[in-house]
Amino acid sequence: MSYLVLARKSRPQTFAEIVGQKPIVQTLQNALAQNRVPHALIFSGIRGTGKTTLARIMAKALNCEQGPAVEPCNICRSCREITDGTSLDLQEVDGASNRGIQEIRELKEKIRFLPTHSRFKIILIDEVHMLTAEAFNALLKTLEEPPAHVYFMFATTELHKIPVTILSRCQRYELKRLTHQELTAHFQRLAALEGIEIEPEALDMVARESGGSVRDGLSLLDQIFSYCGKQVQARDVIEMLGLVAHELVAQLGTALLQGDLAGVYRHLNTLYRHGSDLRRFTNDLLTWLRSLIVCKISQDPSQLLEVTDDEITRLSETAVNYSLPTLSALFDLLLEGLEKITRSQQPRLTLELAFIRAVQFHDVVPVSELMAQLDRMTAGIVPESGVHSAPFPSFTPRKEETVPAPGSGHQGPGGKDPSIARETTVVGKEKEIIRPAPPSQIDQNVRITDAAGKTAPVPAQTSRSSTLTARGPDDDRSDKDISSQSVSAPPAAETKSTPPSAAAKKRIRQHWGAFVRYVHGRQPWIAAALQMAKSVDQEGEVLTIHFDDSIGCTLLKQPKNIEALTASVLDFFQENLRIQFEVPGSTACALDPGHNPAPLQERRALANDPLVLTALEVFTGQVEEIRVGERYQTNKAEPADPIDSEEQPDNDD
C-alpha cells in the first residue's frame, strides 16, 4: 500500500482521540446516550480542526451494531466500512463539485429508500456553503422534515455564507482553534510514535506555524520528518521552512525601540542574505511587538500568548523598559508599512523606510504632557529635573522676535504694540514655516525655510474666502491673531482655576468691545447695531445678545445679516457659536433654536475635511484657526467713523 501522510494516518477514529474540542465532544456523546441526536448537524470552523472527522465518528456511533453508542466499536461491519470509506449508507457529497439544484434533486430521490444494512442513512455534505441559492431552497423542506431513517451532517469553513433558513433547521457546532499547548502535546506524541526525536524549540515553531490547525501542523511535520530524519533540530526547521529565528526578530525589534538604526540595518542585512521572506519577517516582528504590548498590559500574559514561559519572561523584561504609547506607536507604524510592502515592487526599500520612521519615534510623549509643558513654558516655569522639556528634537522652543513698525508707539494689552510686526515660527519635522505679521507692516506671504537656511516666499491665496490655519506646538499661545489685531487670551492660571463655562463667558465679555471694533471695519452698520446691545452672554455653543428693545435687532435677524454676523463671530472668537437675540417681554427678534447658518456649517466642514485631517497627521500639528468670513477679500472702503483709530485693525488684504 502507498504511504499515508500523517494527516490521514493519525486521523481520529473515536471521540477519545479528538484533539481539543472537549465541549463539542461531550455534547455529542450526551446526545447519543440520551437518544437526543438531532436530524441535522452543522460543523463549522477553520481548516484542519476536525469537522469532517467529527461527522464521520458521529455516523459510526449512530450505525454501530453495539449502539447507538457514545463510542463506536470500530470492529463491527458498519464501523469498518465507514472507516474504509466503502459504506453504502454514508453518502459523502462534495459541496464544491455538486452544488447545483439537479444534484440536490438526485440526493432527495436517493434518501427515499431505506438503508442497505445499517440502522440509518447519513448524508454528509462537505463545504456546504458552496451550494447555490436554488440548491439550498430545494433542500429546505427535506431538511425540515426528513425521513426517520435519514440524518444530515454538514461541514463548512464559512458559516456566514449559509442561509439563515438552513441554519435554523440545524444544530450548530463551532469548532475553535486549537491552543498552542494542545498542538505541542499532540505533535510530540505523534513524533514519539514515529520514533523521531524533536527539539522542544522546533516543536514550538511547528505549533506556531500551524495557526491552530491540526492538519496544517501535521503537513509541516511530515515535511520536516522527511528532511531531518530521526533527529529534528530547531535550525533544521528554520532552514527548511524559511522561518526567521525568533532571537533575530527580538534583536531587531529591540534595536528599533532603542533608536539604533545601524543595528536595524545590520540585522535586516543578515535576514536578506539568508533569503528570508521580508513580508513573513514583518509579520513576525508585528507578532513580537503585540506580545510586548500584551506583557505590558496583562497580569497573566500566558493566557493571551502562545509562547513558552521562558519567552514570556524575556518579553516582560523588555516591555518594562518602554511605555505603552511608544509600543503602540511603533506597532501602528510598522503595520502601515506592512500594507505598503504587499503592494511594493521594492519590498526591502519600503521596509527600510518604515524602519527609519520608526526609529524617529523612539520616544512617544502623550499629548496631555506636551500641553502641560507648553503651559509651563508660556508661564516661564523651568521644567523640573527628570521632565523632558523637548521630547521631540524637532519641536525646539524658539523665542518670538518683534520689530516695531515705523511710527507706532501705542501699547496694547500685555504691554505689546498691536501694530508690531510679529513672526511666529512653527518648527515641523524637516521644515520651518514662518507666518509674518499683518500686511500693513509685512507683505502677507508664507516663507518656507529649508535645512540650509534658505527662505523662499510663497504667496498666500487671497481669492479664497475660507482659510484654515494649522499650527505646531511652537506657536504663540498667549497672543492669538484672530481679528487682524493682537487679542490676548486669558492667563493660564486663570483658565485652570475657573470653570470652563465661566471662563468662556468672561472671555466673550472681556473682548466684546474689540469684537465690535473688528466688525466696524467690515460692516459699520452691523457694528452700530451691536453697540445698542445691553449685554452679551454665552451658554454652551449659543451666544445670546441682549437688547432693551427690538429696534436694534430687527435688521440683524434677517438671514443674510445673521450669516455675516455669524462669520465675524466665528472668525474672531474661534468657537462654534450660534447667535440668539433676546428682548425682555418680546419675541420679535427670536430665532429658530435649531437654525444652522452657512458659516457654521462651513467651519465644521473645514475642520473635518479629509485633506486637512491628513495634513495635521503628517505634520503633527493641530487646527488653531478656521476662518470662514470675507477677511481675506479686498475691502477698500474705510470706516466712516472709526471707534478708535489707534486700535482699529488693519485690513488683511
C-alpha positions in Angstrom: 0.0 0.0 0.0 1.2 3.5 -0.8 2.5 5.8 2.0 -0.2 7.6 4.1 0.6 11.1 5.2 0.4 11.9 8.9 -2.8 13.8 8.4 -4.6 10.6 7.2 -2.6 8.1 9.2 -3.3 9.8 12.5 -7.0 10.8 11.8 -9.0 10.1 15.0 -11.4 7.2 14.8 -13.1 7.7 18.2 -14.3 10.6 20.3 -11.5 10.0 22.8 -8.9 10.6 20.1 -10.2 14.0 19.1 -7.7 16.8 20.0 -9.3 19.6 21.8 -13.0 20.4 21.2 -14.0 18.9 24.5 -17.3 20.8 24.9 -18.5 19.6 21.5 -17.4 16.0 22.0 -19.2 15.9 25.4 -22.4 17.4 23.9 -22.4 14.8 21.1 -21.8 11.9 23.5 -24.5 13.1 25.8 -26.9 13.3 22.9 -26.1 9.7 21.9 -26.5 8.5 25.4 -29.9 10.2 25.9 -31.2 9.5 22.4 -31.4 13.2 21.6 -29.4 13.3 18.4 -30.8 16.0 16.0 -31.7 15.1 12.5 -29.4 17.8 11.1 -26.0 18.9 12.4 -23.6 21.5 11.0 -19.9 21.7 12.0 -18.1 24.9 11.3 -14.5 26.2 12.0 -11.2 26.9 10.3 -9.4 24.3 8.2 -8.0 21.2 9.9 -9.8 21.4 13.2 -11.8 18.1 12.8 -15.2 19.0 11.2 -15.4 16.1 8.8 -13.7 13.8 11.3 -16.4 14.5 13.9 -19.1 13.9 11.4 -17.7 10.5 10.4 -17.3 9.5 14.1 -20.8 10.6 14.7 -22.0 8.5 11.8 -20.1 5.4 13.1 -21.6 5.9 16.6 -25.2 6.1 15.1 -24.8 3.0 12.9 -22.6 0.9 15.3 -24.0 -2.5 15.9 -23.4 -2.0 19.6 -25.3 1.2 19.7 -26.1 3.9 19.1 -23.1 4.2 21.5 -21.1 7.0 23.0 -18.0 5.5 21.4 -18.0 3.5 18.1 -16.5 0.0 18.5 -14.6 0.2 15.2 -15.0 -3.6 15.0 -18.4 -4.2 13.5 -19.1 -4.2 9.8 -20.7 -0.7 9.8 -17.8 0.9 11.6 -15.2 -0.8 9.4 -16.9 0.3 6.2 -17.2 3.9 7.3 -13.5 3.9 8.3 -12.5 2.4 4.9 -14.9 4.8 3.1 -16.9 2.0 1.5 -20.2 2.3 3.4 -23.3 2.5 1.1 -25.3 4.1 3.9 -22.9 7.0 4.4 -23.0 9.3 1.4 -20.4 12.0 1.3 -21.0 14.8 -1.0 -18.5 17.5 -2.1 -20.4 20.7 -2.0 -17.9 22.5 -4.2 -18.4 19.9 -7.1 -22.1 19.1 -6.6 -23.5 22.5 -5.9 -26.4 22.7 -8.3 -30.1 22.1 -7.9 -30.0 19.0 -10.0 -27.6 17.2 -7.7 -29.8 18.1 -4.7 -32.8 16.6 -6.5 -31.0 13.4 -7.1 -29.9 13.3 -3.5 -33.6 13.7 -2.4 -34.6 10.8 -4.6 -31.9 8.5 -3.0 -32.9 9.3 0.6 -36.4 8.0 0.0 -35.0 4.4 0.1 -34.2 2.6 3.4 -30.5 1.9 4.4 -28.9 -1.1 2.8 -27.8 -2.9 6.0 -27.2 -0.1 8.6 -29.5 1.5 11.0 -29.6 5.0 9.4 -28.8 6.6 6.1 -26.4 9.5 6.7 -25.8 12.4 4.2 -22.5 14.2 4.8 -22.1 17.4 2.7 -18.6 18.9 3.0 -18.1 22.6 2.2 -21.8 23.1 2.2 -21.5 26.9 1.8 -20.6 26.3 -1.9 -24.2 25.2 -2.8 -26.2 27.6 -4.9 -29.2 29.5 -3.5 -31.5 27.3 -5.6 -29.9 24.2 -4.2 -30.4 25.4 -0.6 -34.0 26.2 -1.3 -34.6 22.7 -2.8 -33.1 21.3 0.4 -35.2 23.3 2.8 -38.4 21.1 3.1 -36.5 17.8 3.2 -34.1 19.2 5.8 -37.0 20.4 8.0 -38.9 17.1 7.9 -36.5 14.4 6.8 -37.5 10.7 6.8 -36.9 8.9 10.1 -34.0 6.9 8.7 -32.0 9.9 7.5 -29.5 12.1 9.3 -27.9 15.2 7.6 -24.4 16.4 8.6 -22.8 19.5 7.1 -19.3 20.8 7.4 -18.2 24.3 6.4 -15.3 26.8 6.9 -17.5 29.8 6.1 -20.7 29.7 8.2 -21.7 33.2 7.3 -22.4 32.1 3.7 -25.1 29.7 4.7 -28.7 31.0 4.6 -30.3 31.5 7.9 -33.2 29.3 6.8 -30.7 26.4 6.7 -29.1 27.4 9.9 -32.4 27.5 11.7 -33.0 23.8 10.9 -29.7 22.6 12.1 -27.8 22.2 15.4 -24.6 24.2 15.1 -21.2 23.2 16.5 -18.5 25.7 16.0 -15.0 24.2 16.4 -12.4 26.5 17.9 -8.7 26.8 17.0 -6.5 24.5 19.0 -4.3 26.1 21.6 -0.5 26.1 21.4 -0.2 23.7 24.3 -2.7 21.2 22.8 -0.9 21.2 19.4 2.5 20.8 21.0 1.4 17.8 23.1 -0.3 16.2 20.1 2.7 16.6 17.8 5.1 15.4 20.5 3.0 12.2 20.9 2.9 11.6 17.1 6.7 12.2 16.8 7.2 9.6 19.6 5.0 7.1 17.8 7.0 7.6 14.6 10.3 7.1 16.6 11.6 10.6 15.9 13.3 12.9 18.4 12.4 16.5 18.0 13.7 19.5 20.0 11.1 21.4 22.0 12.1 24.7 20.2 11.4 23.0 16.8 8.1 21.7 18.1 7.2 25.1 19.3 7.9 26.5 15.8 5.7 23.9 14.1 2.9 24.6 16.6 3.2 28.3 15.9 3.2 27.9 12.2 0.1 25.6 12.2 -2.1 28.6 13.3 -4.4 26.4 15.4 -5.0 23.8 12.6 -4.1 20.2 13.3 -3.9 19.3 9.7 -1.6 22.2 8.8 0.7 21.2 11.6 0.8 17.5 10.5 1.6 18.5 7.0 4.6 20.5 8.3 5.7 17.7 10.5 5.6 15.3 7.6 7.8 17.6 5.6 10.2 18.1 8.5 10.5 14.3 9.1 11.4 13.7 5.5 14.1 16.4 5.6 15.6 15.8 9.0 15.2 12.1 9.5 15.3 10.7 13.1 16.7 13.9 14.7 14.9 17.2 14.3 16.6 20.4 15.5 15.4 24.0 15.5 17.9 25.2 13.0 16.8 22.5 10.5 13.2 23.7 10.9 14.3 27.3 10.3 16.3 26.4 7.2 13.6 24.1 5.7 10.6 26.2 6.3 12.3 29.6 5.6 11.5 30.9 9.0 13.2 33.8 10.8 14.9 32.9 14.0 12.9 34.4 16.9 16.1 35.7 18.5 16.8 37.8 15.4 13.3 39.2 15.4 13.7 40.2 19.1 17.1 41.8 18.4 15.9 43.8 15.5 12.8 44.9 17.4 14.9 45.9 20.4 17.1 48.0 18.1 14.1 49.8 16.8 12.9 50.6 20.3 16.4 51.9 21.2 16.7 54.0 18.1 19.7 52.1 16.9 19.3 52.5 13.1 22.7 51.0 12.4 21.8 47.8 14.3 18.5 47.6 12.5 20.2 47.7 9.1 22.7 45.1 10.2 20.1 42.7 11.3 18.0 43.3 8.2 21.0 42.6 6.0 21.5 39.3 7.8 17.9 38.4 7.0 18.2 39.4 3.4 21.4 37.4 2.9 19.7 34.3 4.3 16.9 34.6 1.8 14.2 35.2 4.4 10.8 36.4 3.1 10.6 40.1 4.2 6.8 40.0 4.4 7.0 37.0 6.6 9.6 38.6 8.8 7.5 41.8 9.1 4.6 39.6 10.3 6.9 38.0 12.9 8.0 41.4 14.0 4.4 42.6 14.5 3.7 39.5 16.4 6.6 40.2 18.7 5.5 43.8 19.3 2.0 42.6 20.1 3.5 40.2 22.6 5.3 43.1 24.2 2.1 45.1 24.5 0.3 42.1 26.0 3.1 41.7 28.6 2.8 45.4 29.3 -0.9 45.5 30.0 -1.7 42.0 31.2 -1.1 40.5 34.7 -1.1 37.0 33.2 0.2 37.2 29.6 0.4 33.4 29.3 -3.4 33.3 28.9 -3.1 35.6 25.8 0.2 34.5 24.2 1.0 31.1 22.7 4.7 31.1 23.7 6.8 29.3 26.3 7.3 30.5 29.8 11.0 31.5 29.2 10.0 33.6 26.2 7.3 35.4 28.3 9.9 36.2 30.9 12.2 37.8 28.2 9.3 39.7 26.7 8.3 41.0 30.1 11.8 42.2 30.8 11.9 44.1 27.5 8.4 45.6 27.9 9.1 47.1 31.3 11.6 49.5 29.7 9.2 51.2 27.4 5.9 53.0 27.7 2.6 51.8 26.2 2.3 54.8 23.8 5.8 54.1 22.5 5.0 50.4 21.8 1.6 51.2 20.2 3.1 53.9 18.0 5.7 51.6 16.7 3.2 48.9 16.2 0.9 51.2 14.2 3.8 52.5 12.0 5.0 49.0 11.2 1.5 47.8 10.5 1.1 50.6 7.9 4.5 49.7 6.4 3.5 46.1 6.0 0.5 47.1 4.0 2.8 49.1 1.7 5.2 46.2 1.4 2.5 43.9 0.0 2.0 46.4 -2.9 5.6 47.5 -3.4 7.9 46.2 -6.2 10.8 47.0 -3.8 9.8 45.5 -0.5 13.2 45.9 1.1 13.3 49.7 0.4 9.8 50.1 1.7 10.7 48.2 4.8 13.8 50.2 5.4 11.8 53.4 5.1 9.3 52.2 7.6 12.2 51.4 10.0 13.7 54.9 9.5 10.4 56.4 10.5 10.1 54.0 13.4 13.5 55.0 14.8 12.4 58.7 14.7 9.6 57.8 17.0 11.7 56.2 19.7 10.1 58.2 22.5 6.4 59.0 22.4 5.1 61.5 24.8 1.3 61.8 25.5 -0.4 64.9 24.2 -1.5 65.9 27.7 2.1 66.0 28.8 3.1 68.1 25.8 0.3 70.6 26.5 1.3 70.8 30.2 4.9 71.5 29.1 3.8 74.2 26.7 1.7 75.8 29.5 4.8 75.8 31.8 6.9 77.3 29.0 4.3 80.0 28.3 4.2 80.9 32.0 8.0 81.0 32.2 8.3 78.0 34.6 11.5 76.0 34.3 10.8 72.2 34.0 11.7 70.1 37.0 14.6 67.7 36.8 13.7 64.5 35.1 11.0 66.1 33.0 11.8 66.3 29.3 11.3 69.9 28.1 11.5 68.9 24.5 10.5 65.3 23.9 10.9 65.6 20.2 14.1 67.1 18.8 12.1 68.8 16.0 9.9 70.7 18.5 12.5 73.0 19.9 11.0 76.1 21.5 12.0 79.4 19.8 11.8 82.9 21.1 9.4 85.4 19.4 11.2 88.3 17.8 9.2 91.5 17.4 10.1 94.6 15.3 8.3 97.9 15.9 6.5 99.2 12.9 7.6 102.7 11.8 5.8 105.5 13.6 3.9 103.3 16.0 4.1 103.7 19.8 0.7 102.5 21.1 0.9 99.8 23.7 -1.8 97.2 23.6 -2.8 94.6 26.2 0.0 92.9 27.9 2.5 95.7 27.0 2.6 94.8 23.3 2.1 97.2 20.5 -0.8 95.9 18.3 0.9 97.2 15.2 4.2 95.4 15.9 5.2 93.0 13.1 5.0 89.6 14.8 6.5 86.4 13.4 5.6 83.0 14.8 7.9 80.2 13.9 6.4 76.7 13.6 9.0 74.0 13.6 8.0 70.8 11.9 9.8 67.6 11.2 12.1 68.9 8.5 10.9 72.4 7.6 10.2 75.7 9.2 7.0 77.6 8.2 7.2 81.3 9.2 3.9 83.3 9.3 4.7 87.0 9.0 2.7 89.9 10.6 -0.4 91.5 9.1 0.0 93.0 5.5 0.1 96.6 6.8 3.7 96.0 8.1 4.9 93.0 6.1 3.6 91.5 2.8 1.3 88.6 3.7 3.3 85.7 2.3 4.3 82.3 3.7 8.0 81.6 3.8 9.4 78.1 3.9 12.9 77.8 5.3 14.8 74.6 4.5 17.6 72.9 6.5 20.3 75.1 4.7 18.6 78.3 6.0 17.4 79.4 2.6 14.0 81.1 2.6 11.5 81.1 -0.3 8.3 83.2 -0.3 5.0 81.6 -1.1 2.2 84.0 -1.9 -1.0 83.5 0.0 -4.2 82.6 -1.8 -6.2 85.7 -1.2 -9.0 84.7 -3.5 -10.5 82.2 -1.1 -12.9 83.4 1.5 -12.4 80.4 3.8 -9.0 79.9 5.4 -7.7 77.3 7.8 -4.5 77.8 9.8 -2.7 74.8 11.3 -0.1 75.4 13.9 2.5 73.3 15.6 3.4 73.2 19.3 5.8 76.2 19.0 3.0 78.7 18.1 2.5 81.6 20.5 -0.4 80.5 22.7 -0.6 83.7 24.8 -1.5 86.0 22.0 -3.8 84.7 19.2 -4.0 86.7 16.0 -7.7 86.1 15.4 -9.0 89.5 14.3 -6.1 91.1 12.4 -5.1 92.7 15.7 -3.5 91.3 18.9 -6.1 89.9 21.3 -4.7 88.5 24.5 -6.1 85.1 25.7 -6.8 84.7 29.4 -3.8 83.7 31.5 -3.2 80.0 32.0 -3.6 80.2 35.8 -7.0 81.9 35.4 -8.1 79.3 32.9 -7.3 76.5 35.3 -9.0 78.0 38.3 -12.2 79.0 36.5 -14.8 76.5 35.3 -14.9 76.2 31.5 -18.3 77.8 31.1 -17.4 80.7 33.3 -14.1 81.2 31.5 -15.9 81.3 28.2 -18.4 83.8 29.4 -15.7 86.0 30.8 -13.7 85.8 27.5 -16.7 86.8 25.5 -17.5 89.8 27.7 -13.9 90.9 28.0 -13.3 91.0 24.3 -16.7 92.2 23.2 -15.5 95.8 22.6 -12.7 94.5 20.4 -15.1 92.4 18.5 -17.4 95.4 17.8 -14.4 97.4 16.5 -13.5 94.3 14.4 -17.0 94.3 12.9 -16.9 98.0 12.4 -14.0 97.7 9.9 -16.1 95.4 7.7 -19.8 96.1 8.3 -20.1 99.5 10.0 -23.9 99.4 10.3 -23.8 96.0 12.0 -21.3 97.3 14.5 -23.6 100.3 15.1 -26.5 97.9 15.8 -24.3 95.8 18.1 -23.4 99.0 20.1 -27.1 99.2 21.1 -26.9 95.8 22.8 -27.3 95.9 26.6 -25.2 92.8 27.4 -23.9 89.6 25.9 -23.8 86.1 27.3 -22.7 82.6 26.3 -24.2 79.3 27.2 -22.6 76.3 25.6 -22.5 77.0 21.9 -25.2 79.7 22.0 -24.1 83.4 22.0 -27.0 85.5 23.3 -27.1 89.2 22.6 -29.5 91.1 24.9 -31.3 94.3 23.7 -33.6 96.6 25.6 -36.0 96.8 22.7 -36.4 95.2 19.3 -35.2 98.2 17.3 -31.6 97.2 17.4 -32.1 93.6 16.4 -34.8 93.8 13.8 -32.4 94.1 10.9 -29.8 91.8 12.4 -32.2 88.9 12.5 -32.5 88.8 8.7 -30.9 85.6 7.2 -28.2 87.4 5.2 -27.2 89.6 8.1 -27.2 86.7 10.5 -24.8 84.9 8.2 -22.5 87.9 8.0 -22.6 88.4 11.8 -22.1 84.6 12.4 -19.0 84.6 10.2 -17.5 87.5 12.1 -18.2 85.8 15.5 -16.7 82.5 14.3 -13.5 84.2 12.9 -13.0 86.4 15.9 -13.7 84.1 18.8 -12.7 80.8 17.0 -15.5 78.9 18.6 -18.6 77.2 17.1 -21.2 79.7 18.2 -24.8 80.2 17.2 -26.3 83.7 17.7 -29.6 84.4 19.5 -31.2 87.7 20.3 -33.2 88.3 23.5 -35.5 91.3 24.2 -37.4 91.4 27.6 -41.0 90.6 27.1 -40.8 90.3 23.3 -40.2 87.6 20.8 -39.8 89.9 17.8 -36.1 89.1 17.4 -36.3 85.4 18.5 -34.6 83.0 16.1 -35.2 79.3 15.5 -33.2 77.4 18.2 -32.2 74.8 15.6 -31.0 77.3 12.9 -27.7 76.4 11.5 -26.1 79.2 9.5 -24.0 78.5 6.4 -20.7 79.9 8.0 -21.1 77.5 10.9 -21.7 74.6 8.6 -18.7 75.6 6.5 -16.5 75.9 9.6 -17.4 72.4 10.7 -16.9 71.0 7.2 -13.4 72.6 7.0 -12.5 71.1 10.4 -13.5 67.7 9.3 -12.1 67.9 5.7 -10.1 64.7 4.9 -7.3 66.7 3.4 -7.0 68.9 6.5 -7.0 65.9 8.8 -4.3 64.2 6.7 -2.1 67.3 6.8 -2.5 67.5 10.5 -1.5 63.9 10.9 1.5 64.3 8.5 2.9 67.4 10.1 1.9 66.5 13.7 0.1 69.8 14.1 -3.3 71.0 15.3 -6.0 73.3 13.9 -5.6 76.6 15.6 -7.8 78.9 13.4 -10.6 78.3 11.0 -11.7 81.4 9.1 -14.9 81.5 7.1 -15.6 85.2 6.7 -14.5 87.6 4.0 -11.4 88.6 5.9 -9.0 88.0 3.0 -11.1 89.7 0.4 -10.1 93.3 -0.6 -12.0 95.9 1.4 -11.2 99.3 0.0 -13.9 101.1 1.9 -12.5 102.8 5.0 -14.8 103.1 8.1 -16.7 106.3 8.1 -16.4 106.9 11.8 -13.7 104.7 13.4 -14.3 103.9 17.0 -10.6 104.1 18.0 -8.1 104.9 15.3 -5.2 103.6 17.3 -6.8 100.2 18.0 -8.6 99.9 14.6 -7.4 96.6 13.0 -5.7 96.8 9.6 -7.4 95.1 6.7 -6.0 91.7 5.9 -5.8 92.4 2.2 
